[in-house]
Amino acid sequence: MNDIFMRNVLKETACTEYILQVIMNRTDIKVIDQTLQKDYKNLQGRSAILDCVAKDAENNFFNVEIQGENDGASPKRARYHCGLLDMNLLNPGDFFDNLPETYVIFITKNDVLGYNLPINHIRRRSNETGEIFEDGQHILYVNSKKQDDTELGRLMHDLHCKEADEMYSNILASRVHQLKETEEGVNQMCQELEEIYNEGEQSGVQKGELKKARETTLALLEMGMSAEQIAKAVNLSIETIQNWISEASF
């Protein structure tokens, strides 16, 4: 459920494909294209960076978001993500009926909607008839606290695992092993973390820099680095690093 780590896991298309197959309860989903951390533009208003947007062989589009904080998965944010997808899926002159089916999927650390269910499927309906309004837009909330003995529950368990050998899925375990226990994977993670931290420095906004530094700290901690090593890596005091580690343990 660590956002930085998960973006590297999802660089392996097979991992994205497996996660979608489980959440959608469809073993036939085949991901043929995906983009990670892409800035979806809104020329008239606010743009947003979407974690992962995948396209399957049937021309369905899936936006997968890993959300640790409740406010990052609010219903209106889900609505906005749907709008951004739509605005970026039609070319000038295309017919509106050419819009593909879209699925915005929030995998959340907490039970954001408060229904105590493992998954919620959101669709528009007619108040008068109760029938689904077939606009092709789908929103799904997946509650990662639900880790029962189902395929979806086992996937949620795997997303919380720190070690590959504790995972049920061989596909995810293989990717996590590669990232955490091979030289190539560790170098890839370190490069990603350095790029994220540099982006925070270049923004010139102190709050943004500290947020990126904290994300980097927790990611390096997951990789087994000591507080002293992390402090040197992000150029902050050991006291600050220890405080962040202490806060994250609660």
C-alpha positions as CSV (number, residue, x, y, z in Angstrom):
1,M,0.0,0.0,0.0
2,N,3.1,2.3,-0.2
3,D,2.4,4.6,-3.1
4,I,6.0,4.8,-4.2
5,F,6.6,1.1,-4.0
6,M,3.4,0.2,-5.7
7,R,4.1,2.4,-8.7
8,N,7.2,0.3,-9.3
9,V,5.3,-2.9,-8.8
10,L,2.8,-1.8,-11.4
11,K,5.6,-1.2,-14.0
12,E,5.3,-4.9,-14.5
13,T,2.2,-5.2,-16.7
14,A,1.5,-8.7,-15.5
15,C,1.0,-7.3,-11.9
16,T,-1.5,-4.7,-13.1
17,E,-3.3,-7.4,-15.1
18,Y,-3.5,-9.8,-12.2
19,I,-4.8,-7.0,-9.8
20,L,-7.5,-6.1,-12.4
21,Q,-8.5,-9.7,-13.0
22,V,-9.1,-10.2,-9.2
23,I,-10.9,-7.0,-8.6
24,M,-13.1,-7.3,-11.7
25,N,-13.6,-11.1,-11.1
26,R,-12.6,-11.7,-14.7
27,T,-9.7,-14.0,-15.6
28,D,-9.9,-13.0,-19.3
29,I,-8.7,-9.4,-18.8
30,K,-5.6,-8.8,-20.9
31,V,-3.8,-5.5,-20.4
32,I,-2.3,-4.3,-23.8
33,D,-1.1,-0.8,-22.7
34,Q,-0.7,1.2,-19.5
35,T,0.7,4.5,-18.3
36,L,1.9,5.3,-14.8
37,Q,1.9,8.7,-13.0
38,K,0.6,10.5,-16.0
39,D,-0.5,14.1,-15.7
40,Y,-4.0,14.2,-17.2
41,K,-4.6,17.7,-18.4
42,N,-7.7,19.9,-18.0
43,L,-7.0,23.1,-19.9
44,Q,-9.9,24.9,-18.3
45,G,-9.2,23.8,-14.7
46,R,-7.3,21.5,-12.4
47,S,-5.3,18.7,-13.8
48,A,-4.4,15.5,-11.9
49,I,-1.7,12.8,-11.9
50,L,-3.3,9.4,-12.1
51,D,-1.4,6.5,-10.6
52,C,-2.1,3.9,-13.3
53,V,-4.3,3.9,-16.4
54,A,-4.5,0.6,-18.2
55,K,-6.2,-0.4,-21.5
56,D,-7.4,-4.0,-22.1
57,A,-7.8,-5.9,-25.3
58,E,-11.5,-5.0,-25.4
59,N,-10.7,-1.2,-25.3
60,N,-11.9,-0.8,-21.7
61,F,-9.9,1.7,-19.6
62,F,-9.0,1.2,-15.9
63,N,-7.6,3.9,-13.5
64,V,-6.1,2.2,-10.5
65,E,-5.4,4.4,-7.5
66,I,-3.7,3.2,-4.3
67,Q,-4.9,5.5,-1.5
68,G,-3.6,5.5,2.0
69,E,-5.5,8.6,3.1
70,N,-9.3,8.9,3.2
71,D,-9.4,12.3,1.6
72,G,-7.5,11.0,-1.4
73,A,-10.5,8.7,-2.3
74,S,-13.5,11.0,-1.7
75,P,-16.6,10.4,-4.0
76,K,-16.0,13.8,-5.7
77,R,-12.4,12.9,-6.4
78,A,-13.7,9.7,-8.1
79,R,-16.1,11.8,-10.1
80,Y,-13.3,14.1,-11.2
81,H,-11.1,11.2,-12.3
82,C,-13.9,9.9,-14.4
83,G,-14.2,13.3,-16.1
84,L,-10.4,13.5,-16.7
85,L,-10.4,10.1,-18.3
86,D,-13.3,11.0,-20.6
87,M,-11.7,14.2,-21.7
88,N,-8.5,12.4,-22.7
89,L,-10.1,9.5,-24.5
90,L,-11.9,11.2,-27.4
91,N,-10.2,12.9,-30.3
92,P,-11.6,16.0,-32.0
93,G,-14.5,15.0,-34.3
94,D,-15.1,11.6,-32.5
95,F,-18.6,10.7,-31.7
96,F,-19.6,10.6,-28.1
97,D,-20.8,7.0,-28.5
98,N,-17.2,6.1,-29.1
99,L,-16.3,6.7,-25.5
100,P,-15.1,3.4,-24.1
101,E,-16.1,1.8,-20.8
102,T,-14.1,3.3,-18.0
103,Y,-13.4,2.0,-14.5
104,V,-12.0,4.2,-11.7
105,I,-10.8,1.9,-9.0
106,F,-9.7,3.1,-5.5
107,I,-7.9,0.6,-3.4
108,T,-8.1,2.2,0.0
109,K,-6.2,1.6,3.3
110,N,-9.4,2.2,5.2
111,D,-13.2,1.6,4.7
112,V,-13.7,5.0,3.2
113,L,-17.4,4.6,2.4
114,G,-18.2,3.0,5.8
115,Y,-20.2,0.1,4.5
116,N,-17.9,-2.6,5.9
117,L,-17.8,-4.4,2.6
118,P,-14.7,-5.7,0.7
119,I,-15.8,-4.0,-2.5
120,N,-18.4,-1.4,-3.7
121,H,-19.5,-1.0,-7.3
122,I,-20.9,2.4,-8.1
123,R,-23.2,3.0,-11.1
124,R,-25.7,5.7,-12.0
125,R,-29.4,4.7,-11.9
126,S,-32.8,6.1,-12.7
127,N,-34.6,7.2,-9.6
128,E,-37.9,6.4,-11.2
129,T,-37.2,2.9,-12.7
130,G,-34.2,1.8,-10.8
131,E,-32.5,0.8,-14.0
132,I,-28.8,1.4,-14.6
133,F,-28.1,4.5,-16.7
134,E,-25.8,2.9,-19.3
135,D,-23.2,5.7,-19.7
136,G,-20.3,3.2,-19.5
137,Q,-18.8,4.8,-16.4
138,H,-17.9,2.6,-13.4
139,I,-16.4,3.5,-9.9
140,L,-15.2,0.8,-7.6
141,Y,-14.0,1.1,-4.0
142,V,-11.9,-1.8,-2.7
143,N,-11.4,-1.9,1.1
144,S,-8.0,-3.3,1.8
145,K,-8.9,-4.0,5.5
146,K,-11.0,-6.9,4.3
147,Q,-8.4,-9.7,4.0
148,D,-10.6,-12.8,4.2
149,D,-10.0,-16.2,2.5
150,T,-11.3,-15.1,-0.9
151,E,-9.2,-14.3,-4.0
152,L,-9.9,-10.5,-3.4
153,G,-9.1,-10.9,0.3
154,R,-5.8,-12.6,-0.4
155,L,-4.9,-9.9,-2.9
156,M,-5.5,-7.2,-0.2
157,H,-3.3,-9.3,2.2
158,D,-0.6,-9.3,-0.5
159,L,-0.7,-5.5,-0.9
160,H,0.1,-5.1,2.8
161,C,2.9,-7.7,2.8
162,K,6.5,-6.4,3.3
163,E,8.1,-9.7,2.3
164,A,7.6,-11.6,-0.9
165,D,7.6,-15.0,0.7
166,E,4.5,-14.0,2.8
167,M,2.4,-13.4,-0.4
168,Y,-0.2,-15.7,-1.9
169,S,0.3,-14.5,-5.5
170,N,3.3,-15.7,-7.3
171,I,3.1,-12.9,-9.8
172,L,3.2,-10.2,-7.1
173,A,5.7,-12.1,-5.0
174,S,8.1,-12.4,-8.0
175,R,8.0,-8.6,-8.6
176,V,8.4,-7.7,-5.0
177,H,11.4,-10.0,-4.7
178,Q,12.9,-8.4,-7.7
179,L,12.5,-4.9,-6.4
180,K,13.6,-5.6,-2.8
181,E,16.2,-8.4,-3.1
182,T,18.0,-8.0,-6.4
183,E,20.6,-5.4,-7.3
184,E,18.7,-4.3,-10.4
185,G,15.5,-3.8,-8.4
186,V,17.1,-2.0,-5.5
187,N,18.9,0.3,-8.0
188,Q,15.6,0.9,-9.8
189,M,13.8,1.8,-6.5
190,C,16.7,4.1,-5.4
191,Q,16.6,5.9,-8.8
192,E,12.8,6.4,-8.5
193,L,13.1,7.8,-5.0
194,E,15.9,10.1,-6.0
195,E,13.8,11.5,-8.9
196,I,10.8,12.0,-6.6
197,Y,12.9,13.8,-4.0
198,N,14.6,16.0,-6.7
199,E,11.1,16.9,-8.0
200,G,10.2,18.0,-4.4
201,E,13.4,20.1,-4.2
202,Q,12.9,21.8,-7.5
203,S,9.3,22.8,-6.6
204,G,10.7,25.3,-4.2
205,V,7.8,24.8,-1.8
206,Q,9.0,23.8,1.6
207,K,5.9,21.9,2.5
208,G,6.1,19.9,-0.7
209,E,9.8,19.2,-0.1
210,L,9.0,17.8,3.4
211,K,6.2,15.7,2.1
212,K,8.4,14.1,-0.5
213,A,11.2,13.6,2.0
214,R,8.8,11.9,4.4
215,E,7.6,9.6,1.6
216,T,11.2,8.8,0.7
217,T,12.0,8.1,4.3
218,L,9.3,5.6,4.7
219,A,10.1,3.9,1.4
220,L,13.8,3.6,2.4
221,L,12.8,2.3,5.8
222,E,10.7,-0.5,4.0
223,M,13.9,-1.4,2.1
224,G,15.8,-1.9,5.4
225,M,17.9,1.2,5.6
226,S,18.7,2.6,9.1
227,A,17.5,6.0,10.4
228,E,21.1,7.3,10.1
229,Q,21.4,6.2,6.5
230,I,18.1,7.7,5.6
231,A,19.0,11.0,7.3
232,K,22.0,11.3,5.1
233,A,20.1,10.3,2.0
234,V,17.4,13.0,2.4
235,N,19.7,15.5,4.0
236,L,17.6,16.0,7.2
237,S,18.4,15.6,10.9
238,I,18.3,12.2,12.5
239,E,15.6,13.6,15.0
240,T,13.2,14.4,12.1
241,I,13.7,11.0,10.6
242,Q,13.1,9.2,13.9
243,N,10.0,11.2,14.5
244,W,8.6,10.3,11.1
245,I,9.4,6.6,11.7
246,S,7.8,6.8,15.1
247,E,4.6,8.4,13.7
248,A,4.4,5.7,10.9
249,S,4.5,2.9,13.5
250,F,1.1,3.9,15.0
